[in-house]
């Protein structure tokens, strides 16, 4: 398959530039496109065939649900059975934006889209290209991240090409995305909303709008249970992983830095390629040229935005072993560590 690349400036574009992509979606094809979180791989959410194409292109397990992206709030009622007051308040506060809500689904949504679940995950993205694509195509778009399953999510069109070139119809190159980690997912089918995946919209932000919000116990576990039923994308399987062995080293920097430096010396003696993921504040303390800054601890947003890009850099330099500092911040720390633990296969050391 020939994958067409189309460059579109998100700050200034005309709808006519998206016409071909809209036709691809309407005909059951797949289009990768930028959102404010990561690049998504889009297909018709109400078509079983399109959903199966998404799973095949990504190599994604078919019991891992897809998120339905809508362009207008009224589209929600096409796929969700009931939308209560709490959900409406969250939508008013955070839509369009990086928040996914889970509802009981209507029959029109095929189980191939929902991973066999009787619930459907829905969000309205705020990225101008994503919104225009959904609205102009007339298609509700099922869109997981546009990467090969298990690989770091794509924050640039080049990441999509690296994983999916020749496996999908089209990639819309809208430049680097802003947030860099996937949306927060909240289950609205319970009496109290439940966070199934942390993201840019935090628990405290949600509670300011609807009061009490719970966190799914599976999010707090060191390793995912094998018997876990995945109510949301990313709950069950290893994700975001570089090819090298990633280890997260937790503890104070006074302990972490000397430990990693000792480990690096051991790898050097064995002729192995080992790298460090650090921050602007700590990178100069490591005795290696293979230290990579993920951002500054003063701005958690820079760490979130740089996470997947730096994991892909590890592959580019051929890293066999990767050691990363822990990033337990107040704002986005939970979301960052959720992704890093999955990327590491939950391999961490406390120093």
CORZICOR-V991641 format. One record per pair of residues at least 6 apart in sequence whose C-alpha atoms are under 7 Angstrom apart, sorted by sequence separation. I is the first residue (numbers start at 1). J is the second residue. If there is no record, write none. Layout:
BEGIN
I_J ; I_J
END
This chain:
BEGIN
24_30 ; 25_31 ; 33_39 ; 34_40 ; 44_50 ; 45_51 ; 55_61 ; 111_117 ; 114_120 ; 125_131 ; 134_140 ; 147_153 ; 154_160 ; 187_193 ; 188_194 ; 207_213 ; 218_224 ; 230_236 ; 250_256 ; 267_273 ; 296_302 ; 327_333 ; 328_334 ; 32_39 ; 33_40 ; 43_50 ; 55_62 ; 134_141 ; 146_153 ; 147_154 ; 186_193 ; 187_194 ; 249_256 ; 267_274 ; 295_302 ; 296_303 ; 32_40 ; 33_41 ; 43_51 ; 145_153 ; 146_154 ; 186_194 ; 187_195 ; 228_236 ; 283_291 ; 295_303 ; 32_41 ; 186_195 ; 187_196 ; 294_303 ; 327_336 ; 328_337 ; 21_31 ; 31_41 ; 32_42 ; 185_195 ; 186_196 ; 203_213 ; 264_274 ; 283_293 ; 327_337 ; 30_41 ; 31_42 ; 185_196 ; 295_306 ; 30_42 ; 31_43 ; 185_197 ; 224_236 ; 294_306 ; 30_43 ; 105_118 ; 147_160 ; 184_197 ; 185_198 ; 278_291 ; 280_293 ; 294_307 ; 29_43 ; 104_118 ; 105_119 ; 146_160 ; 184_198 ; 276_290 ; 277_291 ; 278_292 ; 279_293 ; 28_43 ; 104_119 ; 105_120 ; 148_163 ; 184_199 ; 275_290 ; 276_291 ; 277_292 ; 278_293 ; 279_294 ; 280_295 ; 281_296 ; 28_44 ; 103_119 ; 104_120 ; 147_163 ; 148_164 ; 157_173 ; 183_199 ; 184_200 ; 275_291 ; 276_292 ; 277_293 ; 278_294 ; 279_295 ; 280_296 ; 294_310 ; 102_119 ; 103_120 ; 147_164 ; 182_199 ; 183_200 ; 184_201 ; 277_294 ; 279_296 ; 25_43 ; 102_120 ; 103_121 ; 157_175 ; 181_199 ; 279_297 ; 25_44 ; 102_121 ; 156_175 ; 194_213 ; 195_214 ; 196_215 ; 101_121 ; 102_122 ; 156_176 ; 192_212 ; 193_213 ; 194_214 ; 195_215 ; 196_216 ; 29_50 ; 100_121 ; 101_122 ; 155_176 ; 156_177 ; 192_213 ; 193_214 ; 194_215 ; 195_216 ; 28_50 ; 82_104 ; 100_122 ; 101_123 ; 155_177 ; 192_214 ; 194_216 ; 45_68 ; 80_103 ; 81_104 ; 100_123 ; 196_219 ; 80_104 ; 81_105 ; 99_123 ; 80_105 ; 81_106 ; 155_180 ; 261_286 ; 79_105 ; 80_106 ; 261_287 ; 79_106 ; 97_124 ; 98_125 ; 96_124 ; 97_125 ; 257_285 ; 79_108 ; 95_124 ; 96_125 ; 97_126 ; 257_286 ; 79_109 ; 96_126 ; 300_332 ; 304_336 ; 196_232 ; 275_319 ; 274_319 ; 273_319 ; 274_320 ; 275_321 ; 276_322 ; 277_323 ; 278_324 ; 66_113 ; 273_320 ; 274_321 ; 275_322 ; 276_323 ; 277_324 ; 278_325 ; 65_113 ; 66_114 ; 272_320 ; 273_321 ; 274_322 ; 275_323 ; 276_324 ; 277_325 ; 65_114 ; 65_115 ; 64_115 ; 63_115 ; 62_115 ; 63_116 ; 68_121 ; 69_122 ; 70_123 ; 71_124 ; 67_121 ; 68_122 ; 69_123 ; 70_124 ; 67_122 ; 68_123 ; 69_124 ; 69_125 ; 52_112 ; 71_131 ; 37_98 ; 51_112 ; 46_108 ; 48_110 ; 51_113 ; 46_109 ; 47_110 ; 71_134 ; 46_110 ; 48_112 ; 70_134 ; 71_135 ; 48_113 ; 45_113 ; 242_311 ; 70_140 ; 242_312 ; 69_140 ; 70_141 ; 68_140 ; 69_141 ; 242_314 ; 243_315 ; 68_141 ; 69_142 ; 242_315 ; 68_142 ; 69_143 ; 249_323 ; 67_142 ; 68_143 ; 244_319 ; 245_320 ; 246_321 ; 247_322 ; 248_323 ; 249_324 ; 250_325 ; 66_142 ; 67_143 ; 244_320 ; 245_321 ; 246_322 ; 247_323 ; 248_324 ; 249_325 ; 250_326 ; 66_143 ; 67_144 ; 244_321 ; 245_322 ; 246_323 ; 247_324 ; 248_325 ; 249_326 ; 66_144 ; 244_322 ; 248_326 ; 100_183 ; 99_183 ; 100_184 ; 101_185 ; 102_186 ; 98_183 ; 99_184 ; 100_185 ; 101_186 ; 102_187 ; 103_188 ; 104_189 ; 98_184 ; 99_185 ; 100_186 ; 101_187 ; 102_188 ; 103_189 ; 101_188 ; 102_189 ; 152_239 ; 153_240 ; 150_238 ; 151_239 ; 152_240 ; 36_125 ; 58_147 ; 59_148 ; 60_149 ; 150_239 ; 151_240 ; 152_241 ; 35_125 ; 36_126 ; 58_148 ; 59_149 ; 150_240 ; 151_241 ; 152_242 ; 36_127 ; 58_149 ; 150_241 ; 151_242 ; 35_127 ; 34_129 ; 35_130 ; 44_139 ; 45_140 ; 256_351 ; 34_130 ; 44_140 ; 45_141 ; 255_351 ; 33_130 ; 44_141 ; 45_142 ; 247_344 ; 43_141 ; 44_142 ; 246_344 ; 42_141 ; 43_142 ; 240_339 ; 248_347 ; 249_348 ; 250_349 ; 251_350 ; 42_142 ; 43_143 ; 247_347 ; 248_348 ; 249_349 ; 250_350 ; 251_351 ; 42_143 ; 87_188 ; 242_343 ; 247_348 ; 248_349 ; 249_350 ; 250_351 ; 41_143 ; 98_200 ; 99_201 ; 240_342 ; 241_343 ; 249_351 ; 40_143 ; 41_144 ; 98_201 ; 239_342 ; 240_343 ; 241_344 ; 40_144 ; 41_145 ; 238_342 ; 239_343 ; 40_145 ; 41_146 ; 238_343 ; 39_145 ; 40_146 ; 38_145 ; 39_146 ; 238_345 ; 57_167 ; 22_133 ; 26_137 ; 57_168 ; 25_137 ; 26_139 ; 22_136 ; 32_146 ; 18_133 ; 22_137 ; 38_153 ; 39_154 ; 38_154 ; 39_155 ; 38_155 ; 10_128 ; 10_129 ; 90_209 ; 89_209 ; 181_304 ; 223_346 ; 86_210 ; 180_304 ; 181_305 ; 222_346 ; 179_304 ; 180_305 ; 179_305 ; 180_306 ; 178_305 ; 200_332 ; 198_334 ; 199_335 ; 31_168 ; 198_335 ; 30_168 ; 31_169 ; 32_170 ; 33_171 ; 30_169 ; 31_170 ; 32_171 ; 33_172 ; 38_177 ; 29_169 ; 30_170 ; 31_171 ; 32_172 ; 33_173 ; 34_174 ; 37_177 ; 36_177 ; 37_178 ; 35_177 ; 36_178 ; 37_179 ; 38_180 ; 34_177 ; 36_179 ; 37_180 ; 38_181 ; 37_181 ; 38_182 ; 37_182 ; 37_183 ; 154_308 ; 155_309 ; 153_308 ; 152_308 ; 152_311 ; 152_312 ; 3_165 ; 3_166 ; 2_166 ; 8_172 ; 10_174 ; 1_166 ; 3_168 ; 4_169 ; 5_170 ; 6_171 ; 7_172 ; 8_173 ; 9_174 ; 1_167 ; 3_169 ; 4_170 ; 5_171 ; 6_172 ; 7_173 ; 8_174 ; 64_230 ; 2_169 ; 3_170 ; 4_171 ; 5_172 ; 6_173 ; 7_174 ; 65_232 ; 66_233 ; 5_173 ; 65_233 ; 64_233
END
